[in-house]
Amino acid sequence: MSAVAINHLFGLPETIEKLIFPTSRSGEGNENRGGSNNNIPIDILESPKEYIFYVDIPGISKSDIQVTVEEERTLVMKSNGKRKREDHDESEEGCKYIRLERRLPQNLVKKFRLPEDADVEAVAAKYQDGVLTVTVGKVPPQPPKSKTVQIAVS
């Protein structure tokens, strides 16, 4: 189902629609490489002063995480890090993993197009307890400017 159809069904405001539906322009297909990036949980909170993205990526070193704002107001979260396995000597006889579910994609890339009121100069990120928190400030609304027009009398 397309973003337009979902927006029509649920009546989502345009700013929320832009945050919920990642960009899908050609050349930005990296977020779906490997097919498992869509399994990364992301919460997006909008407050009067900012947008806050919460991304669960446990077991990755903060030095392996990159947050950037690319052209056309696109917020990009990347990680090339690998989660370390628990230290068990699998070469020991009888020791092997039975189930491996805690994998992250090797090249995590998530992209979101920011709304017009997002201040791309006011982006901050922190990583704590396996949660990446990216805060994007909002530009305060500008009051409408009035313009006086001279009326010509003919």
VENNOR-V306771 format. One record per residue. SS is DSSP state (@ for helix, = for strand, . for the rest). PSI is psi in degrees with one decimal (999 if undefined). BURIAL is 1 if it has 16 or more other C-alpha atoms within 10 Angstrom, else 0. Layout:
ss=<SS,SS>
psi=<PSI,PSI>
burial=<BURIAL,BURIAL>
This chain:
ss=<.,.,@,@,@,@,@,@,@,@,.,.,.,@,@,@,@,@,@,@,.,.,.,.,.,.,.,.,@,@,@,@,.,.,.,.,@,@,@,.,.,=,=,=,=,=,.,.,.,=,=,=,=,=,=,=,.,.,.,.,.,@,@,@,=,=,=,=,=,=,.,.,.,=,=,=,=,=,=,.,.,.,.,.,.,.,.,.,.,.,.,.,.,.,.,.,.,.,.,.,.,.,.,.,.,.,.,=,=,=,=,=,=,.,.,.,.,=,=,=,=,=,=,=,=,=,=,=,.,.,=,=,=,=,=,=,=,=,.,.,.,.,.,.,.,.,.,.,.,.,.,.,.,.>
psi=<136.9,162.6,-36.8,-42.4,-43.6,-41.9,-42.2,-42.7,-43.1,-6.1,39.5,136.0,150.9,-38.3,-39.9,-40.1,-41.9,-32.5,-38.0,-42.5,109.9,158.5,148.7,27.2,156.9,146.8,-6.1,29.7,2.4,-27.1,-15.1,4.9,131.4,-12.2,-2.0,2.6,-24.6,-11.5,-5.7,117.9,133.0,128.5,141.0,124.6,132.3,125.4,173.4,-24.7,-15.0,167.1,137.2,125.9,128.4,119.9,123.9,111.4,69.9,151.7,5.6,138.8,141.5,-22.4,-15.0,4.0,135.1,133.7,123.8,162.4,117.3,177.6,157.8,33.6,44.3,117.8,126.8,127.3,122.6,151.7,128.4,6.1,160.6,141.0,134.7,140.4,154.9,145.5,92.0,137.9,97.7,-17.5,-16.7,137.0,129.4,2.1,116.3,156.2,134.5,-33.1,134.6,98.5,-15.4,42.9,145.0,152.7,145.1,-33.7,80.5,125.2,119.6,132.6,140.4,131.6,125.3,146.1,167.3,-29.9,3.3,134.2,99.4,-12.1,-13.5,64.8,129.7,148.7,144.6,153.0,117.9,134.0,38.5,6.0,122.5,124.8,117.0,123.4,127.7,115.9,162.8,146.8,129.7,143.1,137.2,132.5,145.7,137.5,133.3,149.4,130.7,131.1,129.3,134.5,124.8,133.9,126.9,999>
burial=<0,0,0,0,0,0,0,0,0,0,0,0,0,0,0,0,1,1,1,1,0,1,1,0,0,0,0,0,0,0,1,0,0,0,0,0,1,0,0,0,0,1,0,0,0,1,0,0,0,1,1,1,1,1,1,1,1,1,1,1,1,0,0,0,1,0,1,1,1,0,0,0,1,1,1,1,1,1,1,1,1,1,1,0,0,0,0,0,0,0,0,0,0,0,0,0,0,0,0,0,0,0,0,1,1,0,1,1,1,1,1,1,1,1,1,0,1,1,1,1,0,0,1,0,1,0,1,0,0,0,1,1,1,1,1,1,1,1,0,0,0,0,0,0,0,0,0,0,0,0,0,0,0,0>
